[in-house]
Amino acid sequence: MMLAARSASPYNPAARMDLRTLNPDQRRAVLQIDGPVLVLAGAGSGKTRVITHRIAYMLEQGIPADTIVALSFTNKAADEMRERLEKMVGKQAAEELVLGTFHSLGARMMRERYADFELPPRFSILDQGDVYGLTRSALRDAGIYGGRDGERRYDLGAITQRISLWKNEFITPEQALDPARHESEYDEVAAMVYGPYEDRLKALGAVDFDDLVCRIATVLRDDPDALAYWRNRFHYLMVDEYQDTNQSQFEVLSHLAGTRENLFVVGDDDQAIYGWRGAKVTNILGFDLYFPEAQVIKLEQNYRSCPPVTTCANHLIVRNQKRHDKVLRPQRIGGEPVREVVAADGAGEARWVGRKIRNLITEERISPRDIAVLYRSSKQARAIEETLQEHGIEYQILGGQTFYDQKQLKDVLAYMRVLVTPRDDQAVRRALNVPSRGVGAKTIGKLVEYANAYGISLLDAVHRSEDIPGLQPRARRGLRDFSGLVRRAQGRRRVTHSAVAAVREMLEAVQFRKHMTKETGAGKAANQRWANIEFLLRSLERFENRSQSASPRWSDFLNRFDLKRDKQDDNDEPVPKVTLATLHSSKGLEWPMVFIIGCEEGVMPHKRVDSPRMSDAIAGDEEEERRLFYVGITRARDRLFLTRARTRIERGRQLERRSSRFLRELPEGTCTLYDVGQEEAISGERIQSLADAFLAKLAAQIPTPGQ
């Protein structure tokens, strides 16, 4: 349906020059303005370029900016799109566009017509912390939150996720109570608190993030006046990453599109990886069924990756049955073969990755920011973090906390520093209050004054605390206890020659595990936190055992765990860092060098694919796992390493691992196989041969008797 107000000219001369920079398929997508359009944009095919050029072209055709809605899934993506458009069409036009996320669009609509949604004028939008608080309150009122010792019996995140999924499927609290919907105890508990949670929202005059989409869809469905108003406001709808839409988002789009059906969606069903959080891949797979008049345009030219990478990706994803037929056509030439790397065990895999990254940085002069290590589960990062720490390589965890930045681990490292680098005043400050000893800011101030006056360290001031006037009795006792703790540990270290053993005794003496549990709660989460501490202590033990000296260079080693992670000044350039990320969080990003670790059955794909409980969903689950692996592969621009181990330690046992079915599905010759064991054997032989040659040369120089 054409709008009469728009110019009949397909595009003006100024836009024509700009459109010539697009390939034919991109240009076709930009020029298709009216009616439903599905753009199947393969990885690295320039979809953002298409979206921004299409918006600019629409504005040049006289379409009012405030009638165009362009939606993405993150504020970051929306901001980047707006920045590009400001350069193309000017700041004023870009600001008039309705450009944002589904949630920001919902908030805008609710603010403008709050009465339609039965909300007060100044309603609030709850963040995740508020949602947890309401859920916790509902659990407590139901008498199912905590046990006698205060231990949390249920994970709040798992409960709120179930409520979120029900909301987005338009399942009411009453319907959620149906036992037929319950597959686990968590479903039963979530159903019990769903209704009370909604009652609390209403009493507060508030909405949560799900309401910003779900309630919009409900009002558009049930209120003809509201529907007519918004259809008159928004004439053109555009959606990026359409494969990630869920049921409620689809409902909003279909209601707003109306009979005009001016819905332009861009996505890639091969990158649909969020089914676990409610995304419906059927939205993109069945787009032409929902909109029979839809134009389908494929963007298959890949500008990101070298041919070996795209070949690997194409051979992998073609195995999926539920997908649109398309291939990546690389526009670059050359490139190194994809390498499949096999190590004897998990530790060997991590060591190889660490050495390879070190060589890339030191020998090939690759910037750390151009390297990424991707994995299926965040727990896989620990071994990589450890080996990068050992090589002194800076890294960042994408979208999450680094393993060594956890509070409890920092506390343990503070104890270690107090023992092996006793002049580290920051470590002393931290250890003094874990657990609390009644040493507050005023006491610390007096310690610092005393240390400065006598030119001694903060720890020495603690040892002399009996000589410092004006300290409160409780603080003085705490300092005396801490001084004794450190002196005993120092004596223990001298006897055993082990700093780690002494630190273990310090943690036991202060009942660190009990303190941690009291601070953060008991249950599985607390057990995992303690397991993390044990992992750290074993890492420290390995360094200590590898040291050839009775006094290991602890200062060098611990500096890699610097309590002040950001060491550069505010005016300095950020330190380039290797990126560690889950496959899910890597989507939308790219790096020249990519390592995907743990390419084994039970890891990639996840073990749930073959779980008997998942028997009815195995095929769909396996296809999403294959799509996830495809996403990881297509993050690589220049070089790709797929690593695995023959054995791994699980629950104290060394278990054999099978190569991932996804690797086995690749035709012979797609990847070059590289055996770490052979490399290490060759390395050992080389060292031995050099040693033999050296000894032979030395022997030749020693005169024989009689000479």
MIMARZA-589316 format. One line per 4 residues: number of its first residue (from 1); for each residue x, y, z of C-alpha. Coordinates in pm, 1 decimal, m for minus. Layout:
N
NUM> X,Y,Z; ... .
***
This chain:
707
1> 0.0,0.0,0.0; 153.1,331.0,m114.6; 126.8,645.8,93.8; m2.1,937.7,m114.8 .
5> 227.9,1182.9,59.8; 537.4,1010.5,m72.7; 723.3,1115.1,m384.6; 670.2,888.4,m683.0 .
9> 1042.4,894.8,m762.6; 1213.5,569.1,m657.6; 1514.9,761.5,m522.2; 1678.7,1096.6,m580.9 .
13> 2016.7,1148.4,m754.4; 2197.3,1212.3,m425.0; 2089.1,874.0,m292.1; 2179.6,695.7,m616.5 .
17> 2553.0,743.7,m568.4; 2527.8,607.7,m216.8; 2329.2,303.1,m328.1; 2600.1,208.9,m576.5 .
21> 2817.5,102.5,m283.7; 2570.1,m179.3,m212.7; 2569.7,m516.8,m383.7; 2259.0,m606.6,m591.7 .
25> 2083.7,m798.4,m312.2; 2151.9,m526.0,m57.2; 2025.0,m263.7,m300.6; 1709.1,m462.1,m367.1 .
29> 1640.1,m479.1,7.2; 1692.9,m104.5,49.3; 1456.4,m16.1,m234.6; 1174.1,m251.8,m125.8 .
33> 977.0,m8.9,91.3; 614.0,m125.9,97.8; 469.9,m453.9,214.7; 624.1,m737.6,415.0 .
37> 991.7,m808.6,348.6; 1211.4,m1083.0,493.2; 1584.7,m1029.1,452.3; 1779.3,m1344.8,526.0 .
41> 2115.7,m1196.3,619.8; 2396.6,m1448.2,650.0; 2680.8,m1390.3,893.3; 2902.7,m1100.4,787.4 .
45> 2673.4,m998.1,500.2; 2635.6,m630.1,595.7; 2283.3,m630.7,737.6; 2331.9,m318.2,952.0 .
49> 2444.9,m134.5,641.1; 2122.3,m240.4,469.3; 1901.8,m122.9,756.7; 2064.0,219.8,788.1 .
53> 2067.8,279.1,411.4; 1702.0,176.9,387.7; 1601.4,424.6,659.3; 1801.5,701.0,490.5 .
57> 1638.7,619.0,156.9; 1290.2,624.3,313.1; 1355.2,968.6,458.3; 1473.2,1093.8,119.9 .
61> 1143.8,971.9,m24.9; 957.0,1202.5,209.5; 842.0,947.4,466.8; 810.4,1126.7,805.4 .
65> 1079.0,1007.5,1047.9; 838.1,968.7,1340.0; 631.2,711.5,1146.1; 932.0,480.1,1110.6 .
69> 998.8,230.1,1390.6; 1333.2,47.5,1387.1; 1390.9,m210.3,1660.5; 1694.8,m404.6,1775.0 .
73> 1754.5,m624.4,2078.6; 2007.9,m419.6,2273.4; 2046.1,m53.3,2357.4; 2404.5,m73.1,2232.8 .
77> 2292.1,m187.1,1886.8; 2025.0,84.2,1876.9; 2277.6,353.0,1975.9; 2524.3,238.3,1711.2 .
81> 2249.6,246.6,1448.4; 2148.5,597.9,1551.1; 2510.9,716.1,1533.1; 2541.9,584.1,1178.5 .
85> 2215.7,748.9,1077.6; 2317.7,1083.4,1226.0; 2613.2,1086.6,987.4; 2388.2,993.5,694.5 .
89> 2072.9,1202.8,748.2; 2162.3,1454.3,1019.5; 2106.3,1456.9,1393.5; 1754.6,1606.2,1384.2 .
93> 1611.8,1345.5,1148.6; 1783.7,1062.8,1338.3; 1636.4,1183.4,1668.5; 1284.3,1190.4,1524.6 .
97> 1302.1,821.2,1434.9; 1141.3,575.9,1676.8; 1459.8,376.5,1717.4; 1531.0,144.3,2009.7 .
101> 1445.9,m193.9,2157.5; 1109.5,m365.9,2194.8; 1115.2,m266.8,2560.3; 1192.3,98.9,2495.2 .
105> 908.5,108.5,2240.8; 674.1,m42.1,2500.3; 780.7,209.9,2763.7; 721.4,492.9,2516.1 .
109> 371.7,368.6,2436.5; 284.1,320.7,2804.1; 409.3,666.9,2900.1; 205.1,828.3,2624.8 .
113> m122.7,643.8,2694.5; m84.4,500.6,3044.5; m462.9,481.7,3098.4; m490.9,221.4,2820.9 .
117> m271.6,m4.4,3032.9; m450.1,67.9,3364.1; m140.1,238.5,3501.5; m95.4,556.9,3705.5 .
121> 69.6,853.6,3530.4; 396.2,804.6,3717.8; 422.4,427.3,3704.5; 762.3,268.9,3765.0 .
125> 951.9,5.4,3570.9; 1116.3,m251.3,3796.0; 1471.3,m365.6,3732.5; 1591.4,m721.6,3791.5 .
129> 1680.9,m652.3,4153.4; 1328.2,m525.8,4222.4; 1181.5,m832.7,4050.8; 1391.9,m1059.5,4271.7 .
133> 1273.8,m867.1,4577.7; 905.3,m912.2,4492.1; 958.0,m1279.2,4411.7; 1144.4,m1334.3,4737.9 .
137> 861.0,m1165.3,4926.4; 601.7,m1385.5,4756.5; 803.8,m1696.9,4839.9; 832.4,m1599.2,5203.4 .
141> 460.5,m1529.5,5230.0; 398.2,m1874.5,5084.6; 630.3,m2022.5,5347.7; 863.2,m2177.9,5090.9 .
145> 1161.9,m1943.9,5078.0; 1403.7,m2066.9,5342.5; 1477.2,m2358.9,5566.9; 1542.7,m2350.3,5939.8 .
149> 1903.4,m2240.3,5889.4; 1806.5,m1962.7,5648.1; 1931.1,m2159.0,5348.1; 1765.0,m2064.3,5022.1 .
153> 1583.6,m2363.4,4881.5; 1510.3,m2220.2,4538.0; 1707.9,m2013.8,4293.5; 1532.7,m1681.7,4234.3 .
157> 1664.9,m1655.4,3880.6; 1514.6,m1990.4,3781.9; 1175.0,m1893.0,3925.9; 1162.8,m1547.6,3766.9 .
161> 1269.6,m1697.5,3432.9; 972.9,m1935.8,3439.3; 733.0,m1650.9,3514.9; 889.8,m1450.7,3233.7 .
165> 845.0,m1735.3,2985.0; 480.9,m1779.1,3088.1; 413.1,m1408.7,3047.0; 559.7,m1405.5,2699.2 .
169> 347.3,m1705.0,2605.5; 38.1,m1523.1,2743.7; m11.3,m1789.9,3008.9; m203.2,m1640.5,3301.4 .
173> m131.2,m1713.1,3670.0; m446.0,m1928.0,3679.8; m336.4,m2130.7,3377.7; 12.3,m2172.0,3521.4 .
177> m135.9,m2358.1,3819.7; m242.8,m2643.6,3590.6; m33.9,m2948.7,3694.1; m11.0,m3049.4,3328.2 .
181> 228.2,m2755.7,3277.3; 462.0,m2866.9,3555.0; 769.0,m3066.8,3458.3; 964.1,m2998.9,3776.2 .
185> 933.3,m2876.0,4133.7; 1047.9,m2534.7,4012.8; 744.1,m2512.6,3783.9; 515.1,m2581.8,4081.1 .
189> 683.2,m2319.4,4298.4; 686.9,m2058.6,4021.5; 316.2,m2119.0,3957.8; 240.8,m2067.4,4328.6 .
193> 406.0,m1725.0,4339.9; 313.1,m1602.6,3990.1; m27.3,m1468.8,4101.6; 98.8,m1302.8,4424.1 .
197> 387.9,m1151.4,4225.4; 141.5,m994.6,3978.4; m70.9,m866.4,4267.8; 233.7,m693.9,4414.5 .
201> 312.6,m531.8,4079.5; m40.3,m396.2,4055.8; m34.3,m266.6,4412.7; 286.9,m78.6,4338.3 .
205> 149.4,65.6,4015.2; 453.5,m85.1,3844.5; 550.4,m304.0,3550.8; 843.2,m533.6,3489.5 .
209> 1042.0,m565.5,3167.6; 821.1,m842.4,3030.8; 513.7,m621.6,3074.1; 670.4,m364.7,2840.4 .
213> 603.2,m608.7,2557.1; 335.6,m849.3,2682.7; 91.3,m583.7,2803.8; 140.8,m385.5,2483.7 .
217> 45.9,m694.5,2282.1; m259.3,m760.2,2501.3; m391.6,m402.6,2473.9; m336.6,m393.0,2097.0 .
221> m531.2,m717.6,2073.0; m820.3,m621.7,2301.0; m859.1,m242.9,2263.4; m964.1,m130.0,1909.3 .
225> m920.1,239.2,1993.7; m566.5,191.8,2116.7; m487.4,m26.4,1816.0; m618.3,238.0,1571.8 .
229> m420.9,511.5,1747.6; m86.7,332.5,1725.5; m139.4,207.9,1370.7; m198.7,568.2,1270.8 .
233> 125.8,668.1,1445.2; 356.0,395.3,1314.5; 342.2,321.2,940.9; 670.1,135.5,886.9 .
237> 821.2,m129.4,1111.5; 1176.2,m260.2,1088.5; 1329.5,m531.0,1307.6; 1692.1,m643.5,1331.4 .
241> 1783.8,m995.0,1456.7; 1428.9,m1108.0,1384.5; 1517.9,m1472.3,1454.2; 1542.0,m1379.2,1824.3 .
245> 1180.4,m1258.4,1858.8; 947.0,m1440.2,2095.1; 569.2,m1485.8,2083.1; 476.9,m1155.9,2249.4 .
249> 713.0,m955.5,2028.1; 564.0,m1118.3,1719.8; 215.5,m1029.1,1844.7; 312.3,m661.3,1885.5 .
253> 454.4,m649.0,1533.2; 161.7,m823.0,1366.7; m95.0,m599.1,1541.5; 91.7,m279.2,1453.0 .
257> 152.6,m386.1,1092.0; m221.1,m425.2,1030.7; m344.4,m428.4,672.0; m51.3,m218.1,549.8 .
261> 185.3,m500.6,641.5; 480.8,m264.0,611.6; 700.1,m496.6,813.1; 1068.4,m523.9,716.6 .
265> 1258.9,m786.4,915.7; 1625.4,m882.1,896.6; 1761.5,m1198.6,1048.8; 1928.4,m1533.5,1004.7 .
269> 1757.1,m1853.6,1112.9; 2102.7,m2016.4,1115.6; 2190.0,m1789.2,1408.4; 1875.7,m1854.9,1616.1 .
273> 2033.5,m1958.0,1948.5; 1795.0,m1828.3,2215.6; 1518.2,m2087.0,2217.0; 1595.3,m2156.7,2582.9 .
277> 1480.1,m1808.5,2675.4; 1163.7,m1807.6,2466.1; 1275.3,m1702.0,2116.8; 1070.8,m1867.1,1841.5 .
281> 1272.2,m1964.8,1535.9; 936.1,m2038.0,1369.7; 878.7,m1660.8,1350.6; 1145.6,m1635.9,1082.4 .
285> 1103.6,m1982.5,932.9; 731.1,m1921.3,878.4; 740.0,m1551.2,790.2; 603.8,m1607.2,439.6 .
289> 319.4,m1815.3,588.1; 219.7,m1537.2,826.9; 258.5,m1280.4,546.4; 184.3,m1454.7,213.2 .
293> 273.3,m1144.3,8.7; 619.9,m1124.2,160.1; 928.5,m1057.8,m51.0; 1220.2,m1280.1,54.2 .
297> 1570.8,m1145.1,m13.6; 1888.0,m1337.8,66.0; 2214.9,m1167.5,159.1; 2471.4,m1441.2,103.6 .
301> 2788.7,m1247.9,25.5; 3015.8,m1272.8,329.5; 3260.3,m984.9,377.9; 3400.0,m1102.9,711.5 .
305> 3568.0,m1440.6,690.7; 3828.5,m1611.5,474.7; 3708.6,m1901.6,254.0; 3830.7,m2181.7,486.5 .
309> 3608.0,m2043.6,763.5; 3298.2,m2003.9,545.5; 3352.6,m2351.8,397.1; 3356.0,m2499.4,746.0 .
313> 3042.2,m2303.2,841.8; 2851.1,m2400.2,527.7; 2930.6,m2769.9,561.7; 2817.1,m2764.0,923.8 .
317> 2486.7,m2577.5,901.6; 2355.8,m2758.2,594.3; 2290.5,m3055.4,825.3; 2000.5,m2869.9,988.6 .
321> 1662.9,m2961.4,844.6; 1462.1,m2662.6,968.3; 1623.6,m2371.8,789.9; 1603.1,m2146.4,485.5 .
325> 1829.5,m2266.3,207.0; 2126.9,m2030.6,176.7; 2506.8,m2034.6,178.1; 2784.2,m1795.0,272.2 .
329> 2973.5,m1676.6,m36.0; 3311.3,m1538.6,76.3; 3426.8,m1214.3,m83.4; 3778.1,m1247.7,55.3 .
333> 4044.9,m1476.2,m89.2; 4316.9,m1690.1,66.3; 4334.0,m1768.9,433.2; 4479.7,m2048.1,646.0 .
337> 4297.8,m2380.9,685.3; 4077.4,m2426.9,989.9; 4276.2,m2625.2,1243.9; 4134.2,m2900.8,1465.2 .
341> 4361.2,m2935.0,1768.4; 4359.5,m3250.0,1983.0; 4520.7,m3261.2,2328.2; 4567.6,m3556.5,2561.1 .
345> 4358.1,m3401.6,2837.6; 4183.6,m3081.7,2943.8; 4496.8,m2941.8,3105.1; 4692.0,m3004.3,2785.1 .
349> 4426.8,m2826.7,2582.4; 4447.2,m2518.9,2806.7; 4828.3,m2522.3,2798.4; 4830.1,m2535.7,2418.5 .
353> 4579.9,m2251.1,2388.3; 4787.0,m2039.7,2628.7; 5112.6,m2108.5,2441.8; 4951.5,m2041.3,2105.4 .
357> 4807.9,m1709.3,2220.9; 5145.2,m1612.8,2368.9; 5315.2,m1692.8,2036.8; 5055.4,m1499.1,1838.7 .
361> 5120.9,m1195.4,2056.8; 5498.3,m1215.8,2096.2; 5610.7,m1370.0,1767.1; 5342.2,m1269.9,1517.0 .
365> 5271.7,m932.6,1678.9; 4897.4,m995.5,1692.8; 4719.0,m756.5,1929.8; 4547.2,m933.3,2221.8 .
369> 4225.2,m750.5,2131.2; 4222.2,m945.6,1802.3; 4204.9,m1282.8,1979.4; 3900.5,m1453.7,2131.4 .
373> 3851.3,m1782.7,2315.0; 3492.1,m1907.7,2295.2; 3325.7,m2187.8,2490.5; 2988.0,m2348.6,2550.2 .
377> 2981.7,m2305.9,2928.0; 3135.6,m2029.8,3139.5; 3302.0,m2283.8,3370.6; 3531.8,m2380.8,3081.2 .
381> 3698.8,m2041.3,3111.1; 3876.2,m2123.1,3437.2; 4156.1,m2330.2,3287.6; 4211.1,m2072.1,3013.2 .
385> 4218.7,m1790.4,3268.5; 4481.6,m1978.9,3464.3; 4711.2,m2036.1,3167.9; 4674.9,m1674.5,3051.2 .
389> 4760.0,m1560.7,3403.8; 5072.5,m1776.4,3397.0; 5183.0,m1617.0,3069.7; 5104.3,m1267.4,3199.3 .
393> 4846.8,m1207.5,2924.1; 4570.2,m955.2,2991.3; 4216.4,m1078.4,2923.6; 3854.5,m982.3,2972.7 .
397> 3542.0,m1188.4,3027.9; 3274.4,m1075.3,2785.9; 2944.2,m996.8,2953.0; 3046.7,m1130.1,3291.7 .
401> 3288.5,m1136.3,3581.1; 3632.3,m1287.8,3539.6; 3688.0,m1592.5,3755.4; 3961.6,m1422.6,3956.9 .
405> 3751.8,m1110.1,4015.5; 3505.8,m1290.9,4242.9; 3499.5,m1136.5,4589.3; 3580.2,m1456.4,4778.0 .
409> 3881.8,m1525.8,4556.7; 4008.8,m1171.6,4605.1; 3976.3,m1224.1,4980.9; 4185.0,m1543.0,4965.8 .
413> 4444.0,m1371.9,4746.5; 4463.3,m1092.8,5003.9; 4560.4,m1350.1,5270.5; 4819.0,m1493.2,5033.2 .
417> 4965.4,m1148.6,4969.2; 4984.9,m1069.6,5340.7; 5195.0,m1382.3,5384.8; 5429.1,m1360.6,5084.4 .
421> 5437.2,m983.7,5016.8; 5382.8,m842.5,5368.2; 5444.7,m483.1,5260.1; 5130.9,m489.7,5041.9 .
425> 4921.7,m249.4,5251.7; 4612.5,m288.5,5033.0; 4610.3,m664.8,5090.4; 4647.3,m610.7,5466.2 .
429> 4349.8,m371.9,5465.7; 4135.9,m630.7,5287.4; 4239.4,m932.4,5493.2; 4188.9,m741.0,5818.9 .
433> 3814.2,m731.5,5763.4; 3753.0,m1081.7,5626.6; 3592.3,m1181.9,5851.9; 3510.0,m863.1,6037.4 .
437> 3730.3,m797.5,6341.8; 3588.2,m461.3,6448.1; 3863.4,m275.8,6263.3; 3686.1,21.6,6108.3 .
441> 3797.8,324.1,5907.9; 3907.1,517.1,6217.8; 4130.5,233.1,6332.3; 4281.7,197.6,5986.7 .
445> 4348.3,571.5,5989.5; 4539.8,544.1,6317.6; 4738.3,249.5,6182.9; 4830.9,444.9,5870.9 .
449> 4938.3,749.1,6078.5; 5155.7,528.9,6300.6; 5308.4,348.2,5999.4; 5390.7,677.4,5827.6 .
453> 5538.4,826.6,6142.7; 5778.3,534.8,6194.2; 5839.2,450.5,5825.1; 5702.9,98.6,5854.8 .
457> 5446.5,m109.4,5667.3; 5080.8,m134.0,5767.4; 5135.7,m493.8,5878.3; 5421.3,m390.6,6107.0 .
461> 5188.1,m129.0,6254.5; 4936.3,m407.8,6320.1; 5207.2,m605.2,6500.9; 5276.8,m297.9,6718.6 .
465> 4911.6,m210.6,6775.6; 4954.3,m234.4,7154.8; 5174.3,76.6,7130.5; 4917.7,282.6,6936.4 .
469> 4710.0,504.4,7165.1; 4338.8,571.4,7126.5; 4228.7,235.1,6984.6; 3895.9,90.1,7097.9 .
473> 3917.2,m236.8,7298.0; 3734.8,m439.5,7028.8; 3959.9,m305.9,6753.2; 4269.3,m373.3,6964.5 .
477> 4157.8,m735.7,7017.2; 4095.8,m775.7,6645.7; 4438.5,m641.6,6555.8; 4604.2,m864.2,6817.1 .
481> 4425.9,m1171.1,6678.5; 4522.4,m1083.8,6321.3; 4885.5,m1025.3,6419.5; 4900.2,m1365.0,6588.8 .
485> 4736.0,m1529.9,6287.4; 4996.6,m1389.0,6048.7; 5293.5,m1470.7,6275.5; 5177.9,m1833.0,6313.4 .
489> 5136.3,m1863.0,5937.0; 5485.6,m1721.8,5879.1; 5626.2,m1979.3,6120.3; 5432.5,m2256.1,5948.7 .
493> 5571.1,m2146.4,5612.6; 5928.8,m2162.1,5741.2; 5874.6,m2518.0,5865.1; 5689.0,m2658.5,5562.9 .
497> 5842.0,m2434.3,5291.8; 5488.4,m2399.8,5158.9; 5307.5,m2065.9,5152.2; 4988.1,m2227.9,5022.5 .
501> 4973.9,m2475.7,5310.5; 5014.5,m2185.4,5552.7; 4734.1,m1992.2,5383.1; 4507.3,m2295.9,5405.4 .
505> 4567.7,m2304.2,5780.2; 4493.1,m1930.7,5804.2; 4159.6,m1979.7,5625.6; 4073.4,m2268.7,5854.4 .
509> 4170.0,m2069.6,6165.1; 3938.5,m1779.5,6075.4; 3660.5,m2021.2,5969.1; 3659.0,m1862.1,5625.7 .
513> 3409.2,m2105.3,5475.0; 3159.9,m2045.1,5755.8; 3205.8,m1668.9,5715.8; 3149.0,m1693.3,5339.3 .
517> 2833.0,m1899.6,5385.0; 2697.7,m1653.5,5639.7; 2771.5,m1366.2,5403.0; 2629.4,m1512.1,5081.1 .
521> 2394.1,m1793.2,5184.9; 2425.4,m2171.4,5185.4; 2323.0,m2432.4,4931.0; 2466.0,m2531.9,4594.4 .
525> 2582.7,m2178.5,4516.9; 2792.8,m2172.2,4835.4; 2939.7,m2512.6,4751.6; 3034.8,m2382.1,4408.9 .
529> 3198.3,m2074.9,4561.6; 3406.0,m2296.0,4788.9; 3496.5,m2515.4,4490.4; 3621.3,m2200.6,4318.5 .
533> 3843.3,m2124.5,4617.1; 3983.5,m2477.7,4606.3; 4054.4,m2429.9,4234.6; 4245.9,m2110.8,4313.0 .
537> 4447.0,m2275.9,4591.1; 4537.2,m2567.3,4363.0; 4649.2,m2316.0,4101.7; 4876.1,m2151.7,4359.2 .
541> 5005.9,m2494.3,4463.9; 5094.0,m2581.2,4105.3; 5298.1,m2262.3,4073.4; 5470.0,m2334.6,4403.1 .
545> 5551.4,m2693.5,4301.9; 5682.4,m2587.4,3959.3; 5917.1,m2331.3,4112.1; 6280.7,m2439.6,4108.4 .
549> 6356.2,m2216.4,4408.0; 6277.2,m2252.3,4774.8; 6144.3,m1896.3,4752.3; 5913.9,m1874.1,4449.4 .
553> 5879.5,m1532.3,4285.4; 5537.3,m1481.4,4437.9; 5532.8,m1109.1,4372.2; 5559.5,m1166.1,3995.4 .
557> 5296.0,m1436.5,3999.6; 5046.7,m1253.4,4220.7; 5076.1,m934.6,4018.5; 4883.0,m1120.6,3752.1 .
561> 4592.9,m1135.5,3994.5; 4633.7,m765.4,4076.5; 4369.0,m655.7,4323.8; 4347.2,m336.1,4114.4 .
565> 4262.0,m500.4,3782.1; 4266.9,m171.6,3589.4; 4627.8,m63.0,3618.9; 4640.9,216.3,3359.9 .
569> 4589.3,582.0,3441.0; 4269.3,749.3,3331.8; 4456.0,924.7,3051.0; 4624.3,610.0,2922.5 .
573> 4500.0,397.2,2636.5; 4311.4,86.1,2754.5; 4533.1,m219.8,2779.5; 4453.9,m454.1,2484.8 .
577> 4308.7,m777.7,2617.1; 4224.3,m1123.3,2489.0; 3848.9,m1181.9,2498.8; 3698.4,m1485.6,2671.9 .
581> 3330.0,m1536.4,2598.2; 3054.5,m1793.2,2584.9; 2930.7,m1876.1,2237.5; 2598.4,m1710.6,2321.9 .
585> 2757.7,m1380.3,2422.9; 2985.6,m1377.2,2116.3; 2694.3,m1334.4,1876.8; 2718.3,m1015.9,1672.2 .
589> 3093.9,m981.8,1729.9; 3402.3,m1082.0,1532.7; 3777.1,m1127.5,1577.3; 4068.3,m1208.2,1344.4 .
593> 4171.9,m1506.9,1560.4; 3915.8,m1734.5,1726.1; 3963.2,m2044.0,1944.2; 3658.4,m2260.8,2018.0 .
597> 3750.2,m2497.3,2301.0; 3586.1,m2816.7,2425.2; 3459.9,m2944.0,2087.5; 3345.5,m3273.2,2239.6 .
601> 3028.9,m3469.2,2292.5; 2852.2,m3356.5,2608.3; 3001.4,m3009.3,2579.3; 2935.6,m2905.1,2221.0 .
605> 2660.7,m3017.6,2175.5; 2547.5,m2993.5,2535.9; 2481.5,m3320.9,2713.8; 2111.1,m3239.7,2748.2 .
609> 2066.8,m3312.6,2376.6; 2096.4,m3683.9,2450.7; 1921.1,m3681.2,2786.9; 1628.3,m3928.4,2806.8 .
613> 1415.0,m3649.9,2957.8; 1468.3,m3444.8,2643.9; 1374.8,m3727.2,2404.5; 1082.6,m3539.6,2252.7 .
617> 1294.5,m3234.5,2180.1; 1624.3,m3392.4,2078.8; 1606.1,m3292.8,1712.6; 1519.6,m2930.4,1783.1 .
621> 1773.6,m2909.1,2061.3; 2048.4,m3053.4,1844.3; 1972.2,m2807.4,1565.9; 1997.9,m2513.5,1805.3 .
625> 2329.1,m2648.3,1934.5; 2452.0,m2676.9,1575.7; 2342.4,m2319.0,1514.0; 2535.6,m2213.9,1825.2 .
629> 2852.2,m2379.7,1694.2; 2790.6,m2210.4,1358.2; 2772.0,m1873.1,1533.2; 3109.2,m1941.4,1696.1 .
633> 3272.2,m2043.2,1368.0; 3147.4,m1735.0,1185.1; 3298.7,m1501.0,1446.6; 3642.3,m1572.4,1295.0 .
637> 3778.4,m1341.3,1027.3; 4122.2,m1488.2,953.2; 4206.2,m1798.3,1157.2; 3999.2,m2052.8,1344.9 .
641> 4114.9,m2317.0,1594.4; 3874.6,m2589.5,1712.5; 4022.7,m2762.6,2017.0; 3928.6,m3072.6,2211.5 .
645> 4071.1,m3320.4,2462.4; 4083.8,m3699.1,2456.5; 4021.1,m3718.5,2832.1; 3896.3,m3484.9,3103.8 .
649> 3869.5,m3505.6,3479.6; 3508.3,m3505.6,3598.0; 3422.1,m3548.4,3965.3; 3768.6,m3682.3,4038.1 .
653> 3773.3,m3935.9,3753.6; 3964.4,m3926.8,3426.2; 3706.0,m3993.0,3156.3; 3750.1,m4043.5,2784.8 .
657> 3588.0,m3786.8,2557.5; 3454.3,m3829.3,2206.1; 3503.2,m3574.9,1933.5; 3194.8,m3356.7,1880.1 .
661> 2952.6,m3491.2,1621.8; 2973.1,m3148.4,1461.6; 3342.6,m3204.1,1387.1; 3272.6,m3555.1,1261.0 .
665> 3005.3,m3417.5,1027.3; 3258.0,m3200.0,844.3; 3388.9,m3354.6,518.9; 3746.5,m3477.8,516.4 .
669> 3984.7,m3197.8,432.9; 3766.7,m2922.3,582.3; 3995.7,m2901.9,887.0; 4364.9,m2973.5,934.5 .
673> 4419.3,m3209.2,1229.2; 4691.2,m3114.1,1474.7; 4792.6,m3344.3,1761.6; 4935.6,m3161.2,2063.8 .
677> 5087.2,m3485.5,2191.3; 5301.1,m3517.1,1879.2; 5411.6,m3154.3,1917.4; 5515.0,m3217.4,2277.5 .
681> 5694.1,m3539.2,2181.5; 5879.0,m3362.2,1899.5; 5960.5,m3078.3,2137.9; 6101.7,m3326.8,2389.8 .
685> 6309.2,m3500.0,2123.3; 6440.5,m3164.5,2004.2; 6545.0,m3065.6,2355.4; 6718.3,m3402.2,2404.0 .
689> 6901.1,m3373.6,2070.9; 7021.8,m3022.6,2156.9; 7139.4,m3146.9,2496.2; 7325.8,m3441.3,2336.1 .
693> 7489.2,m3208.7,2084.1; 7596.5,m2970.7,2358.4; 7746.6,m3251.8,2567.9; 7927.4,m3392.2,2264.5 .
697> 8073.0,m3049.8,2186.2; 8176.5,m3005.6,2549.5; 8339.2,m3348.9,2555.2; 8537.6,m3266.9,2241.3 .
701> 8686.5,m2964.8,2415.3; 8808.2,m3158.1,2722.4; 9160.3,m3290.6,2669.1; 9203.8,m3664.0,2709.1 .
705> 9469.7,m3802.1,2946.2; 9818.5,m3773.4,2799.0; 9737.2,m3476.8,2573.2 .
***
